[in-house]
Amino acid sequence: MAGKPKLYYFNGRGRMESVRWLLAAAGVEYEEKLFKTAEEFENLVKGGKLMYQQVPMVEMDGMCIVQTRAILKYIAAKYDLYGKDLKERAFIDMYVEGMRDLNDMIMFFPFSLPEEKQKNLSYILERATERFFPVYEKALKDHGKNYLVGNQLSWADIQLLEIILMVEEIKSDALSAFPKLQEFKARISKLPRIQKFLQPGSQRKPPIDEKEFEAAKKIFKIDKDLFLKHMS
Ligand SMILES: N[C@@H](CCC(=O)N[C@@H](CS)C(=O)NCC(=O)O)C(=O)O
């Protein structure tokens, strides 16, 4: 029998958190190698398992899978969370890519200059409530089902709950104008595997704090002005 998947990342949400959510929703137990220092990360790079010398990396089914989207697609397909046909997959892709755009803004927010923090926060909330949430609200309304795509749980539902909770951490009433999303949040949060993942003590990571942010910058040698390094 294959062992548990092993996730390689630092001790924060970053690009790995959606992978944690998806595995939890699929009911798959996993181990984590969370590096704390640049040296630990360098040793992993030297070990040659990282195709692009980058993480996230997930070791599963005899592969060292890198590139966040590739990891998520593999898990979604393997555990039947990726629609029943190509058309459903196209919709799941469109939804999760929008969510990824919003997620990236939140992930990069800590890099804001102090004088830009408030402006950037307002921008994230405006994008969430005026561009992205209306799409998912309408999809749930038009579709009339409990899920975003088809009539079963998919990767899109899992990632939607993840991003809703992230936006609510910024503004607790962010869903006030979205009744369908409120129902959706309540419904999906109650699924036993999700409920378990939302409990304290699970492998879900908290929002990044100053200490972990500084640690991540050191581990990945992120220089503030190197714009290209933030793009991938
Ligand atoms: N497109 C890649 C980007 C991966 C990436 O930028 N990873 C960062 C950590 S979040 C990293 O490993 N940085 C070190 C480096 O690029 O040298 C993905 O989505 O997985």
The ligand as an ORCA input file, in Angstrom:
! r2SCAN-3c Opt
* xyz 0 1
  N       4.607     28.563    -10.136
  C       5.123     27.942     -8.934
  C       5.772     28.999     -8.048
  C       6.457     28.372     -6.863
  C       7.179     29.384     -5.998
  O       7.380     30.550     -6.366
  N       7.569     28.907     -4.836
  C       8.349     29.686     -3.890
  C       7.839     29.452     -2.479
  S       6.134     29.896     -2.325
  C       9.789     29.200     -3.944
  O      10.034     28.006     -3.893
  N      10.734     30.135     -4.046
  C      12.117     29.837     -4.109
  C      12.701     30.134     -5.467
  O      11.956     30.462     -6.404
  O      13.917     30.040     -5.597
  C       4.001     27.215     -8.206
  O       2.837     27.651     -8.334
  O       4.234     26.218     -7.533
*
